[in-house]
């Protein structure tokens, strides 16, 4: 039986023990249904081989070779990751278009006695739902942008807001990036994978209530924001955290402890700013890094690099910000309380 997905709500409601992506590893790595595991019935080289035979020899020969490879790989999966699955196990299987690869593997699983189903239209159905939600449908949410200069604790405050009854979307979390030159957190997802994460995060929200997002540029690392979301952010009311530069510098040293611990990486990032600043400024910053004066480096970067750029970016925003001023950044829970109160009053 085929599972028909007509909305992202259908994806969120899927109730299977495992979702199995039988496409080739490279296809799975670029993007896949949320929570899916990779059990390819053709690896990348085998898929290319079958495709070449299809074009250069005949579709019949390609199907025959493909069937043999699928049977071989299915046996490896059955003897490996699926060996301990019980009789009541319920898998959902999909491939690129819901065709031969998923159908073949599902047939084998069904013959064993498992209650297997396939996704009608395969991965392309999922991708179409994501594109429709992010690029084709009207943007349904009323946004509030959480703003503030570098080091003002925006991301931590954002993630404290749900406990206070405020809806949020953590764009930096979805993109595995902290939104600055120092910001990569592990490997970033592909653009398609980022869009899938974003579409599902939005699908979980109530359009009748405001949604808070952190101030970003049109890209978070290498992940591009969909134009409709970006336009909504530009036009949204803003809540800006205002904190003294020294407090922000101290916060950055704490928040970027992983980078502070890797002096060589920090030095390389500072050195990469050479095209944007005088040579002597870069030399001073690198000397501070070498001496372990990380708060000094942070203050220098904010004064000469980040704060001016933030100011220029904000000057293009059509609406003034509601400021939430603090003297220090040690009580982020209290700061989140104040931000939540402002959002609820908007």
Phi and psi restraints in degrees (value plus and minus 20) as a CYANA .aco file:
   2 UNK   PHI    -120.0   -80.0
   2 UNK   PSI     117.2   157.2
   3 UNK   PHI    -110.1   -70.1
   3 UNK   PSI     102.8   142.8
   4 UNK   PHI    -117.6   -77.6
   4 UNK   PSI     100.0   140.0
   5 UNK   PHI    -122.9   -82.9
   5 UNK   PSI      95.7   135.7
   6 UNK   PHI    -130.3   -90.3
   6 UNK   PSI     -28.0    12.0
   7 UNK   PHI    -176.6  -136.6
   7 UNK   PSI     144.6   184.6
   8 UNK   PHI     -87.0   -47.0
   8 UNK   PSI     -46.2    -6.2
   9 UNK   PHI     -82.1   -42.1
   9 UNK   PSI     -55.5   -15.5
  10 UNK   PHI     -83.1   -43.1
  10 UNK   PSI     -58.3   -18.3
  11 UNK   PHI     -85.7   -45.7
  11 UNK   PSI     -63.9   -23.9
  12 UNK   PHI     -84.4   -44.4
  12 UNK   PSI     -46.8    -6.8
  13 UNK   PHI    -109.8   -69.8
  13 UNK   PSI     -21.2    18.8
  14 UNK   PHI     -77.2   -37.2
  14 UNK   PSI     114.8   154.8
  15 UNK   PHI    -150.7  -110.7
  15 UNK   PSI      56.5    96.5
  16 UNK   PHI    -146.7  -106.7
  16 UNK   PSI     136.0   176.0
  17 UNK   PHI     -88.4   -48.4
  17 UNK   PSI     -57.2   -17.2
  18 UNK   PHI    -167.8  -127.8
  18 UNK   PSI     124.9   164.9
  19 UNK   PHI    -128.1   -88.1
  19 UNK   PSI     102.2   142.2
  20 UNK   PHI    -132.7   -92.7
  20 UNK   PSI     102.2   142.2
  21 UNK   PHI    -116.7   -76.7
  21 UNK   PSI      93.9   133.9
  22 UNK   PHI    -117.2   -77.2
  22 UNK   PSI     -12.8    27.2
  23 UNK   PHI     -89.6   -49.6
  23 UNK   PSI     153.1   193.1
  24 UNK   PHI     -86.6   -46.6
  24 UNK   PSI     135.4   175.4
  25 UNK   PHI     -74.7   -34.7
  25 UNK   PSI     -58.3   -18.3
  26 UNK   PHI     -86.1   -46.1
  26 UNK   PSI     -56.4   -16.4
  27 UNK   PHI     -85.2   -45.2
  27 UNK   PSI     -65.1   -25.1
  28 UNK   PHI     -83.4   -43.4
  28 UNK   PSI     -60.0   -20.0
  29 UNK   PHI     -85.1   -45.1
  29 UNK   PSI     -53.9   -13.9
  30 UNK   PHI     -90.4   -50.4
  30 UNK   PSI     -60.6   -20.6
  31 UNK   PHI    -193.0  -153.0
  31 UNK   PSI     132.9   172.9
  32 UNK   PHI    -180.9  -140.9
  32 UNK   PSI     145.5   185.5
  33 UNK   PHI     -79.1   -39.1
  33 UNK   PSI     125.0   165.0
  34 UNK   PHI     -78.7   -38.7
  34 UNK   PSI     110.4   150.4
  35 UNK   PHI      62.7   102.7
  35 UNK   PSI     -21.6    18.4
  36 UNK   PHI     -91.2   -51.2
  36 UNK   PSI     126.0   166.0
  37 UNK   PHI    -123.9   -83.9
  37 UNK   PSI     134.1   174.1
  38 UNK   PHI    -118.9   -78.9
  38 UNK   PSI      94.9   134.9
  39 UNK   PHI    -150.1  -110.1
  39 UNK   PSI      58.5    98.5
  40 UNK   PHI     -87.4   -47.4
  40 UNK   PSI     117.2   157.2
  41 UNK   PHI    -111.7   -71.7
  41 UNK   PSI     -33.3     6.7
  42 UNK   PHI    -157.8  -117.8
  42 UNK   PSI     108.6   148.6
  43 UNK   PHI     -98.3   -58.3
  43 UNK   PSI    -199.7  -159.7
  44 UNK   PHI     -80.1   -40.1
  44 UNK   PSI     -64.8   -24.8
  45 UNK   PHI     -88.0   -48.0
  45 UNK   PSI     -60.5   -20.5
  46 UNK   PHI     -85.6   -45.6
  46 UNK   PSI     -59.8   -19.8
  47 UNK   PHI     -81.8   -41.8
  47 UNK   PSI     -64.6   -24.6
  48 UNK   PHI     -83.3   -43.3
  48 UNK   PSI     -58.9   -18.9
  49 UNK   PHI     -84.1   -44.1
  49 UNK   PSI     -65.9   -25.9
  50 UNK   PHI     -84.5   -44.5
  50 UNK   PSI     -58.9   -18.9
  51 UNK   PHI     -84.1   -44.1
  51 UNK   PSI     -59.0   -19.0
  52 UNK   PHI     -85.3   -45.3
  52 UNK   PSI     -63.0   -23.0
  53 UNK   PHI     -82.3   -42.3
  53 UNK   PSI     -60.1   -20.1
  54 UNK   PHI     -78.1   -38.1
  54 UNK   PSI     -63.1   -23.1
  55 UNK   PHI    -101.3   -61.3
  55 UNK   PSI     -58.2   -18.2
  56 UNK   PHI    -117.3   -77.3
  56 UNK   PSI     -40.7    -0.7
  57 UNK   PHI    -134.2   -94.2
  57 UNK   PSI     -99.5   -59.5
  58 UNK   PHI    -189.2  -149.2
  58 UNK   PSI     133.9   173.9
  59 UNK   PHI     -79.9   -39.9
  59 UNK   PSI     -56.6   -16.6
  60 UNK   PHI     -82.7   -42.7
  60 UNK   PSI     -66.8   -26.8
  61 UNK   PHI     -84.2   -44.2
  61 UNK   PSI     -58.8   -18.8
  62 UNK   PHI     -83.1   -43.1
  62 UNK   PSI     -62.2   -22.2
  63 UNK   PHI     -85.3   -45.3
  63 UNK   PSI     -56.7   -16.7
  64 UNK   PHI     -87.1   -47.1
  64 UNK   PSI     -66.4   -26.4
  65 UNK   PHI     -84.7   -44.7
  65 UNK   PSI     -63.1   -23.1
  66 UNK   PHI     -81.2   -41.2
  66 UNK   PSI     -60.7   -20.7
  67 UNK   PHI     -83.1   -43.1
  67 UNK   PSI     -59.4   -19.4
  68 UNK   PHI     -85.2   -45.2
  68 UNK   PSI     -61.8   -21.8
  69 UNK   PHI     -87.5   -47.5
  69 UNK   PSI     -60.9   -20.9
  70 UNK   PHI     -81.0   -41.0
  70 UNK   PSI     -64.3   -24.3
  71 UNK   PHI     -82.1   -42.1
  71 UNK   PSI     -60.7   -20.7
  72 UNK   PHI     -83.8   -43.8
  72 UNK   PSI     -67.5   -27.5
  73 UNK   PHI     -90.7   -50.7
  73 UNK   PSI     -54.5   -14.5
  74 UNK   PHI     -81.9   -41.9
  74 UNK   PSI     -59.8   -19.8
  75 UNK   PHI     -82.2   -42.2
  75 UNK   PSI     -60.4   -20.4
  76 UNK   PHI     -83.8   -43.8
  76 UNK   PSI     -59.4   -19.4
  77 UNK   PHI     -86.7   -46.7
  77 UNK   PSI     -60.2   -20.2
  78 UNK   PHI     -87.1   -47.1
  78 UNK   PSI     -54.1   -14.1
  79 UNK   PHI    -105.4   -65.4
  79 UNK   PSI     -32.2     7.8
  80 UNK   PHI    -130.1   -90.1
  80 UNK   PSI    -124.4   -84.4
  81 UNK   PHI     -84.4   -44.4
  81 UNK   PSI     -40.8    -0.8
  82 UNK   PHI    -120.3   -80.3
  82 UNK   PSI     -16.4    23.6
  83 UNK   PHI     -81.6   -41.6
  83 UNK   PSI     -52.2   -12.2
  84 UNK   PHI    -121.4   -81.4
  84 UNK   PSI      -9.8    30.2
  85 UNK   PHI     -91.8   -51.8
  85 UNK   PSI     114.1   154.1
  86 UNK   PHI     -98.4   -58.4
  86 UNK   PSI     154.3   194.3
  87 UNK   PHI     -84.5   -44.5
  87 UNK   PSI     -47.5    -7.5
  88 UNK   PHI    -109.1   -69.1
  88 UNK   PSI     -13.5    26.5
  89 UNK   PHI     -81.1   -41.1
  89 UNK   PSI     113.8   153.8
  90 UNK   PHI    -140.0  -100.0
  90 UNK   PSI      80.9   120.9
  91 UNK   PHI    -117.7   -77.7
  91 UNK   PSI     133.2   173.2
  92 UNK   PHI    -135.9   -95.9
  92 UNK   PSI     108.9   148.9
  93 UNK   PHI    -139.1   -99.1
  93 UNK   PSI     121.0   161.0
  94 UNK   PHI    -167.5  -127.5
  94 UNK   PSI     138.0   178.0
  95 UNK   PHI    -149.7  -109.7
  95 UNK   PSI    -169.9  -129.9
  96 UNK   PHI     -89.3   -49.3
  96 UNK   PSI     -71.1   -31.1
  97 UNK   PHI    -141.5  -101.5
  97 UNK   PSI      -8.6    31.4
  98 UNK   PHI      54.8    94.8
  98 UNK   PSI      13.4    53.4
  99 UNK   PHI    -127.1   -87.1
  99 UNK   PSI    -146.4  -106.4
 100 UNK   PHI     -88.8   -48.8
 100 UNK   PSI     -60.1   -20.1
 101 UNK   PHI     -85.3   -45.3
 101 UNK   PSI     -69.5   -29.5
 102 UNK   PHI     -89.5   -49.5
 102 UNK   PSI     -58.6   -18.6
 103 UNK   PHI     -82.0   -42.0
 103 UNK   PSI     -61.9   -21.9
 104 UNK   PHI     -85.2   -45.2
 104 UNK   PSI     -66.4   -26.4
 105 UNK   PHI     -87.3   -47.3
 105 UNK   PSI     -60.2   -20.2
 106 UNK   PHI     -83.1   -43.1
 106 UNK   PSI     -56.8   -16.8
 107 UNK   PHI     -82.2   -42.2
 107 UNK   PSI     -60.4   -20.4
 108 UNK   PHI     -85.5   -45.5
 108 UNK   PSI     -64.8   -24.8
 109 UNK   PHI     -84.1   -44.1
 109 UNK   PSI     -57.8   -17.8
 110 UNK   PHI     -86.7   -46.7
 110 UNK   PSI     -56.6   -16.6
 111 UNK   PHI     -84.4   -44.4
 111 UNK   PSI     -48.9    -8.9
 112 UNK   PHI     -91.1   -51.1
 112 UNK   PSI     -49.3    -9.3
 113 UNK   PHI     100.5   140.5
 113 UNK   PSI     -18.7    21.3
 114 UNK   PHI     -97.6   -57.6
 114 UNK   PSI     127.2   167.2
 115 UNK   PHI    -105.9   -65.9
 115 UNK   PSI      59.7    99.7
 116 UNK   PHI    -115.6   -75.6
 116 UNK   PSI     125.1   165.1
 117 UNK   PHI    -153.3  -113.3
 117 UNK   PSI     140.9   180.9
 118 UNK   PHI    -139.0   -99.0
 118 UNK   PSI     138.5   178.5
 119 UNK   PHI    -107.4   -67.4
 119 UNK   PSI      99.5   139.5
 120 UNK   PHI     -82.2   -42.2
 120 UNK   PSI     104.4   144.4
 121 UNK   PHI      64.1   104.1
 121 UNK   PSI     -27.9    12.1
 122 UNK   PHI      40.5    80.5
 122 UNK   PSI    -170.5  -130.5
 123 UNK   PHI     -78.0   -38.0
 123 UNK   PSI     -53.7   -13.7
 124 UNK   PHI     -81.7   -41.7
 124 UNK   PSI     -51.1   -11.1
 125 UNK   PHI     -84.6   -44.6
 125 UNK   PSI     -66.5   -26.5
 126 UNK   PHI     -78.6   -38.6
 126 UNK   PSI     -67.2   -27.2
 127 UNK   PHI     -83.7   -43.7
 127 UNK   PSI     -58.3   -18.3
 128 UNK   PHI     -84.2   -44.2
 128 UNK   PSI     -59.8   -19.8
 129 UNK   PHI     -83.2   -43.2
 129 UNK   PSI     -59.9   -19.9
 130 UNK   PHI     -85.3   -45.3
 130 UNK   PSI     -67.7   -27.7
 131 UNK   PHI     -82.9   -42.9
 131 UNK   PSI     -62.9   -22.9
 132 UNK   PHI     -80.1   -40.1
 132 UNK   PSI     -64.0   -24.0
 133 UNK   PHI     -87.2   -47.2
 133 UNK   PSI     -58.9   -18.9
 134 UNK   PHI    -114.6   -74.6
 134 UNK   PSI     -47.6    -7.6
 135 UNK   PHI    -138.8   -98.8
 135 UNK   PSI     -43.7    -3.7
 136 UNK   PHI    -127.2   -87.2
 136 UNK   PSI     -62.2   -22.2
 137 UNK   PHI     -96.6   -56.6
 137 UNK   PSI     131.2   171.2
 138 UNK   PHI     -79.7   -39.7
 138 UNK   PSI     123.1   163.1
 139 UNK   PHI     -92.7   -52.7
 139 UNK   PSI      98.3   138.3
 140 UNK   PHI    -113.1   -73.1
 140 UNK   PSI     -19.7    20.3
 141 UNK   PHI    -127.1   -87.1
 141 UNK   PSI     127.4   167.4
 142 UNK   PHI    -115.0   -75.0
 142 UNK   PSI      91.5   131.5
 143 UNK   PHI    -112.7   -72.7
 143 UNK   PSI     131.5   171.5
 144 UNK   PHI    -146.7  -106.7
 144 UNK   PSI     107.9   147.9
 145 UNK   PHI    -116.2   -76.2
 145 UNK   PSI     106.0   146.0
 146 UNK   PHI    -108.5   -68.5
 146 UNK   PSI      92.8   132.8
 147 UNK   PHI    -132.7   -92.7
 147 UNK   PSI     156.9   196.9
 148 UNK   PHI     125.4   165.4
 148 UNK   PSI     129.8   169.8
 149 UNK   PHI     -86.1   -46.1
 149 UNK   PSI     144.8   184.8
 150 UNK   PHI     -71.5   -31.5
 150 UNK   PSI     113.7   153.7
 151 UNK   PHI      68.5   108.5
 151 UNK   PSI     -12.0    28.0
 152 UNK   PHI    -109.2   -69.2
 152 UNK   PSI     -13.7    26.3
 153 UNK   PHI      59.9    99.9
 153 UNK   PSI       2.7    42.7
 154 UNK   PHI     -78.4   -38.4
 154 UNK   PSI     -66.5   -26.5
 155 UNK   PHI     -85.3   -45.3
 155 UNK   PSI     -63.3   -23.3
 156 UNK   PHI     -84.4   -44.4
 156 UNK   PSI     -62.0   -22.0
 157 UNK   PHI     -83.0   -43.0
 157 UNK   PSI     -64.0   -24.0
 158 UNK   PHI     -73.8   -33.8
 158 UNK   PSI     -64.6   -24.6
 159 UNK   PHI     -98.8   -58.8
 159 UNK   PSI     -27.0    13.0
 160 UNK   PHI    -109.5   -69.5
 160 UNK   PSI     -35.0     5.0
 161 UNK   PHI     -89.5   -49.5
 161 UNK   PSI     -57.1   -17.1
 162 UNK   PHI     -77.3   -37.3
 162 UNK   PSI     -55.1   -15.1
 163 UNK   PHI     -86.7   -46.7
 163 UNK   PSI     -32.5     7.5
 164 UNK   PHI    -127.0   -87.0
 164 UNK   PSI      -3.2    36.8
 165 UNK   PHI      60.9   100.9
 165 UNK   PSI      -3.3    36.7
 166 UNK   PHI    -127.7   -87.7
 166 UNK   PSI     111.7   151.7
 167 UNK   PHI     -96.8   -56.8
 167 UNK   PSI     118.6   158.6
 168 UNK   PHI    -159.3  -119.3
 168 UNK   PSI     139.3   179.3
 169 UNK   PHI    -147.0  -107.0
 169 UNK   PSI     100.7   140.7
 170 UNK   PHI    -111.7   -71.7
 170 UNK   PSI      70.6   110.6
 171 UNK   PHI     -83.0   -43.0
 171 UNK   PSI     -58.6   -18.6
 172 UNK   PHI     -87.2   -47.2
 172 UNK   PSI     -57.8   -17.8
 173 UNK   PHI     -84.4   -44.4
 173 UNK   PSI     -61.7   -21.7
 174 UNK   PHI     -84.6   -44.6
 174 UNK   PSI     -52.3   -12.3
 175 UNK   PHI    -114.3   -74.3
 175 UNK   PSI     -20.9    19.1
 176 UNK   PHI      33.8    73.8
 176 UNK   PSI      27.5    67.5
 177 UNK   PHI    -174.7  -134.7
 177 UNK   PSI     121.8   161.8
 178 UNK   PHI    -114.0   -74.0
 178 UNK   PSI      -5.6    34.4
 179 UNK   PHI      53.8    93.8
 179 UNK   PSI       5.6    45.6
 180 UNK   PHI    -171.1  -131.1
 180 UNK   PSI     157.9   197.9
 181 UNK   PHI     -79.0   -39.0
 181 UNK   PSI     -45.8    -5.8
 182 UNK   PHI    -117.2   -77.2
 182 UNK   PSI      -7.1    32.9
 183 UNK   PHI    -116.7   -76.7
 183 UNK   PSI     -28.2    11.8
 184 UNK   PHI     -83.0   -43.0
 184 UNK   PSI     113.2   153.2
 185 UNK   PHI    -139.4   -99.4
 185 UNK   PSI      72.6   112.6
 186 UNK   PHI      52.1    92.1
 186 UNK   PSI    -174.3  -134.3
 187 UNK   PHI    -110.8   -70.8
 187 UNK   PSI     111.8   151.8
 188 UNK   PHI     -93.0   -53.0
 188 UNK   PSI     127.5   167.5
 189 UNK   PHI     -90.8   -50.8
 189 UNK   PSI     142.4   182.4
 190 UNK   PHI     -84.2   -44.2
 190 UNK   PSI     146.2   186.2
 191 UNK   PHI     -79.5   -39.5
 191 UNK   PSI     -63.2   -23.2
 192 UNK   PHI     -84.6   -44.6
 192 UNK   PSI     -61.5   -21.5
 193 UNK   PHI     -86.5   -46.5
 193 UNK   PSI     -59.8   -19.8
 194 UNK   PHI     -80.0   -40.0
 194 UNK   PSI     -64.5   -24.5
 195 UNK   PHI     -83.4   -43.4
 195 UNK   PSI     -57.8   -17.8
 196 UNK   PHI     -83.9   -43.9
 196 UNK   PSI     -63.8   -23.8
 197 UNK   PHI     -80.6   -40.6
 197 UNK   PSI     -64.3   -24.3
 198 UNK   PHI     -85.2   -45.2
 198 UNK   PSI     -65.1   -25.1
 199 UNK   PHI     -80.1   -40.1
 199 UNK   PSI     -62.1   -22.1
 200 UNK   PHI     -90.1   -50.1
 200 UNK   PSI     -58.2   -18.2
 201 UNK   PHI     -80.7   -40.7
 201 UNK   PSI     -61.2   -21.2
 202 UNK   PHI     -89.3   -49.3
 202 UNK   PSI     -56.1   -16.1
 203 UNK   PHI     -85.4   -45.4
 203 UNK   PSI     -41.6    -1.6
 204 UNK   PHI    -101.7   -61.7
 204 UNK   PSI     -27.8    12.2
 205 UNK   PHI    -116.5   -76.5
 205 UNK   PSI     141.1   181.1
 206 UNK   PHI    -115.3   -75.3
 206 UNK   PSI      93.7   133.7
 207 UNK   PHI     -84.0   -44.0
 207 UNK   PSI     -34.9     5.1
 208 UNK   PHI     -99.4   -59.4
 208 UNK   PSI     -30.7     9.3
 209 UNK   PHI    -138.0   -98.0
 209 UNK   PSI     131.1   171.1
 210 UNK   PHI     -85.6   -45.6
 210 UNK   PSI     134.8   174.8
 211 UNK   PHI    -145.0  -105.0
 211 UNK   PSI     106.9   146.9
 212 UNK   PHI    -115.5   -75.5
 212 UNK   PSI     111.7   151.7
 213 UNK   PHI    -147.0  -107.0
 213 UNK   PSI     135.0   175.0
 214 UNK   PHI    -100.4   -60.4
 214 UNK   PSI     125.9   165.9
 215 UNK   PHI     -81.1   -41.1
 215 UNK   PSI     108.0   148.0
 216 UNK   PHI    -159.3  -119.3
 216 UNK   PSI     146.0   186.0
 217 UNK   PHI    -101.2   -61.2
 217 UNK   PSI    -193.5  -153.5
 218 UNK   PHI     -91.7   -51.7
 218 UNK   PSI     -29.0    11.0
 219 UNK   PHI    -150.6  -110.6
 219 UNK   PSI     122.7   162.7
 220 UNK   PHI    -132.1   -92.1
 220 UNK   PSI      81.2   121.2
 221 UNK   PHI      45.9    85.9
 221 UNK   PSI    -142.8  -102.8
 222 UNK   PHI    -120.2   -80.2
 222 UNK   PSI     -17.4    22.6
 223 UNK   PHI    -111.1   -71.1
 223 UNK   PSI     103.2   143.2
 224 UNK   PHI    -108.0   -68.0
 224 UNK   PSI     116.8   156.8
 225 UNK   PHI     -98.8   -58.8
 225 UNK   PSI     118.9   158.9
 226 UNK   PHI     -78.1   -38.1
 226 UNK   PSI     121.2   161.2
 227 UNK   PHI     -75.7   -35.7
 227 UNK   PSI     -57.3   -17.3
 228 UNK   PHI     -88.5   -48.5
 228 UNK   PSI     -56.9   -16.9
 229 UNK   PHI     -86.6   -46.6
 229 UNK   PSI     -64.7   -24.7
 230 UNK   PHI     -82.4   -42.4
 230 UNK   PSI     -63.0   -23.0
 231 UNK   PHI     -82.9   -42.9
 231 UNK   PSI     -59.6   -19.6
 232 UNK   PHI     -84.2   -44.2
 232 UNK   PSI     -56.3   -16.3
 233 UNK   PHI     -87.1   -47.1
 233 UNK   PSI     -61.5   -21.5
 234 UNK   PHI     -82.6   -42.6
 234 UNK   PSI     -58.2   -18.2
 235 UNK   PHI    -107.4   -67.4
 235 UNK   PSI     -28.4    11.6
 236 UNK   PHI     -96.3   -56.3
 236 UNK   PSI     132.4   172.4
 237 UNK   PHI     -84.9   -44.9
 237 UNK   PSI     131.9   171.9
 238 UNK   PHI    -142.7  -102.7
 238 UNK   PSI     125.0   165.0
 239 UNK   PHI    -135.2   -95.2
 239 UNK   PSI      98.2   138.2
 240 UNK   PHI    -129.8   -89.8
 240 UNK   PSI     104.5   144.5
 241 UNK   PHI    -101.3   -61.3
 241 UNK   PSI     104.6   144.6
 242 UNK   PHI    -132.3   -92.3
 242 UNK   PSI      96.7   136.7
 243 UNK   PHI    -156.2  -116.2
 243 UNK   PSI     127.8   167.8
 244 UNK   PHI     -80.5   -40.5
 244 UNK   PSI     131.4   171.4
 245 UNK   PHI     -81.0   -41.0
 245 UNK   PSI     -58.4   -18.4
 246 UNK   PHI     -84.4   -44.4
 246 UNK   PSI     -59.0   -19.0
 247 UNK   PHI     -86.0   -46.0
 247 UNK   PSI     -59.0   -19.0
 248 UNK   PHI     -87.4   -47.4
 248 UNK   PSI     -57.4   -17.4
 249 UNK   PHI     -82.7   -42.7
 249 UNK   PSI     -64.8   -24.8
 250 UNK   PHI     -82.0   -42.0
 250 UNK   PSI     -59.0   -19.0
 251 UNK   PHI     -84.2   -44.2
 251 UNK   PSI     -63.2   -23.2
 252 UNK   PHI     -81.0   -41.0
 252 UNK   PSI     -59.7   -19.7
 253 UNK   PHI     -81.5   -41.5
 253 UNK   PSI     -58.5   -18.5
 254 UNK   PHI     -92.4   -52.4
 254 UNK   PSI     -65.3   -25.3
 255 UNK   PHI     -89.4   -49.4
 255 UNK   PSI     -51.2   -11.2
 256 UNK   PHI    -126.2   -86.2
 256 UNK   PSI      21.7    61.7
 257 UNK   PHI     -79.0   -39.0
 257 UNK   PSI     -54.2   -14.2
 258 UNK   PHI     -83.6   -43.6
 258 UNK   PSI     -57.7   -17.7
 259 UNK   PHI     -96.2   -56.2
 259 UNK   PSI     -59.0   -19.0
 260 UNK   PHI     -80.0   -40.0
 260 UNK   PSI     -55.0   -15.0
 261 UNK   PHI     -93.3   -53.3
 261 UNK   PSI     -35.2     4.8
 262 UNK   PHI    -133.4   -93.4
 262 UNK   PSI      60.2   100.2
 263 UNK   PHI     -80.9   -40.9
 263 UNK   PSI     -57.7   -17.7
 264 UNK   PHI     -83.7   -43.7
 264 UNK   PSI     -61.7   -21.7
 265 UNK   PHI     -86.6   -46.6
 265 UNK   PSI     -62.8   -22.8
 266 UNK   PHI     -81.5   -41.5
 266 UNK   PSI     -63.4   -23.4
 267 UNK   PHI     -82.1   -42.1
 267 UNK   PSI     -60.0   -20.0
 268 UNK   PHI     -85.2   -45.2
 268 UNK   PSI     -58.6   -18.6
 269 UNK   PHI     -87.7   -47.7
 269 UNK   PSI     -63.4   -23.4
 270 UNK   PHI     -81.4   -41.4
 270 UNK   PSI     -63.0   -23.0
 271 UNK   PHI     -82.3   -42.3
 271 UNK   PSI     -50.7   -10.7
 272 UNK   PHI     -88.3   -48.3
 272 UNK   PSI     -33.3     6.7
 273 UNK   PHI    -103.8   -63.8
 273 UNK   PSI     -17.3    22.7
 274 UNK   PHI     -74.2   -34.2
 274 UNK   PSI     -58.6   -18.6
 275 UNK   PHI     -84.6   -44.6
 275 UNK   PSI     -38.4     1.6
 276 UNK   PHI    -121.4   -81.4
 276 UNK   PSI     -27.7    12.3
 277 UNK   PHI    -162.7  -122.7
 277 UNK   PSI     136.1   176.1
 278 UNK   PHI     -78.9   -38.9
 278 UNK   PSI     132.6   172.6
 279 UNK   PHI     -78.2   -38.2
 279 UNK   PSI     -60.1   -20.1
 280 UNK   PHI     -89.3   -49.3
 280 UNK   PSI     -49.8    -9.8
 281 UNK   PHI     -87.7   -47.7
 281 UNK   PSI     -65.8   -25.8
 282 UNK   PHI     -81.2   -41.2
 282 UNK   PSI     -61.3   -21.3
 283 UNK   PHI     -82.0   -42.0
 283 UNK   PSI     -61.9   -21.9
 284 UNK   PHI     -81.9   -41.9
 284 UNK   PSI     -65.8   -25.8
 285 UNK   PHI     -82.6   -42.6
 285 UNK   PSI     -62.0   -22.0
 286 UNK   PHI     -87.4   -47.4
 286 UNK   PSI     -54.5   -14.5
 287 UNK   PHI     -85.2   -45.2
 287 UNK   PSI     -59.1   -19.1
 288 UNK   PHI     -83.2   -43.2
 288 UNK   PSI     -61.5   -21.5
 289 UNK   PHI     -79.2   -39.2
 289 UNK   PSI     -68.2   -28.2
 290 UNK   PHI     -81.6   -41.6
 290 UNK   PSI     -53.0   -13.0
 291 UNK   PHI    -105.7   -65.7
 291 UNK   PSI     -25.5    14.5
 292 UNK   PHI      60.8   100.8
 292 UNK   PSI      -3.9    36.1
 293 UNK   PHI    -108.6   -68.6
 293 UNK   PSI      51.4    91.4
 294 UNK   PHI     -91.6   -51.6
 294 UNK   PSI     -54.1   -14.1
 295 UNK   PHI     -85.1   -45.1
 295 UNK   PSI     -57.8   -17.8
 296 UNK   PHI     -84.7   -44.7
 296 UNK   PSI     -62.2   -22.2
 297 UNK   PHI     -80.3   -40.3
 297 UNK   PSI     -65.6   -25.6
 298 UNK   PHI     -80.8   -40.8
 298 UNK   PSI     -64.7   -24.7
 299 UNK   PHI     -82.9   -42.9
 299 UNK   PSI     -61.4   -21.4
 300 UNK   PHI     -83.9   -43.9
 300 UNK   PSI     -64.0   -24.0
 301 UNK   PHI     -83.8   -43.8
 301 UNK   PSI     -60.3   -20.3
 302 UNK   PHI     -86.8   -46.8
 302 UNK   PSI     -64.1   -24.1
 303 UNK   PHI     -85.6   -45.6
 303 UNK   PSI     -60.3   -20.3
 304 UNK   PHI    -126.3   -86.3
 304 UNK   PSI     -39.3     0.7
 305 UNK   PHI    -136.0   -96.0
 305 UNK   PSI     -82.5   -42.5
 306 UNK   PHI     -97.5   -57.5
 306 UNK   PSI     -69.6   -29.6
 307 UNK   PHI     -79.4   -39.4
 307 UNK   PSI     -64.6   -24.6
 308 UNK   PHI     -81.3   -41.3
 308 UNK   PSI     -57.3   -17.3
 309 UNK   PHI     -90.1   -50.1
 309 UNK   PSI     -61.2   -21.2
 310 UNK   PHI     -80.4   -40.4
 310 UNK   PSI     -62.9   -22.9
 311 UNK   PHI     -82.2   -42.2
 311 UNK   PSI     -62.0   -22.0
 312 UNK   PHI     -84.0   -44.0
 312 UNK   PSI     -60.7   -20.7
 313 UNK   PHI     -84.5   -44.5
 313 UNK   PSI     -64.1   -24.1
 314 UNK   PHI     -86.3   -46.3
 314 UNK   PSI     -48.5    -8.5
 315 UNK   PHI     -84.5   -44.5
 315 UNK   PSI     -37.8     2.2
 316 UNK   PHI    -109.5   -69.5
 316 UNK   PSI     -28.4    11.6
 317 UNK   PHI     -96.3   -56.3
 317 UNK   PSI     114.5   154.5
 318 UNK   PHI     -93.5   -53.5
 318 UNK   PSI     -46.9    -6.9
 319 UNK   PHI    -128.7   -88.7
 319 UNK   PSI     121.3   161.3
 320 UNK   PHI     -89.7   -49.7
 320 UNK   PSI     136.9   176.9
 321 UNK   PHI    -115.8   -75.8
 321 UNK   PSI     128.8   168.8
 322 UNK   PHI    -107.5   -67.5
 322 UNK   PSI      99.0   139.0
 323 UNK   PHI    -107.7   -67.7
 323 UNK   PSI     120.8   160.8
 324 UNK   PHI    -141.3  -101.3
 324 UNK   PSI      83.2   123.2
 325 UNK   PHI    -113.0   -73.0
 325 UNK   PSI     118.5   158.5
 326 UNK   PHI    -156.3  -116.3
 326 UNK   PSI     131.4   171.4
 327 UNK   PHI    -107.0   -67.0
 327 UNK   PSI     -46.3    -6.3
 328 UNK   PHI    -165.2  -125.2
 328 UNK   PSI     152.0   192.0
 329 UNK   PHI    -143.0  -103.0
 329 UNK   PSI      12.7    52.7
 330 UNK   PHI    -106.7   -66.7
 330 UNK   PSI     -46.9    -6.9
 331 UNK   PHI    -128.5   -88.5
 331 UNK   PSI      54.5    94.5
 332 UNK   PHI     -91.4   -51.4
 332 UNK   PSI     -47.9    -7.9
 333 UNK   PHI     -83.9   -43.9
 333 UNK   PSI     -63.7   -23.7
 334 UNK   PHI     -84.6   -44.6
 334 UNK   PSI     -58.2   -18.2
 335 UNK   PHI     -84.3   -44.3
 335 UNK   PSI     -60.7   -20.7
 336 UNK   PHI     -83.0   -43.0
 336 UNK   PSI     -57.8   -17.8
 337 UNK   PHI     -78.3   -38.3
 337 UNK   PSI     -64.6   -24.6
 338 UNK   PHI     -88.0   -48.0
 338 UNK   PSI     -61.3   -21.3
 339 UNK   PHI     -83.8   -43.8
 339 UNK   PSI     -62.5   -22.5
 340 UNK   PHI     -81.0   -41.0
 340 UNK   PSI     -59.9   -19.9
 341 UNK   PHI     -83.6   -43.6
 341 UNK   PSI     -60.4   -20.4
 342 UNK   PHI     -84.9   -44.9
 342 UNK   PSI     -64.7   -24.7
 343 UNK   PHI     -81.1   -41.1
 343 UNK   PSI     -64.0   -24.0
 344 UNK   PHI     -83.7   -43.7
 344 UNK   PSI     -45.3    -5.3
 345 UNK   PHI    -106.3   -66.3
 345 UNK   PSI     -22.9    17.1
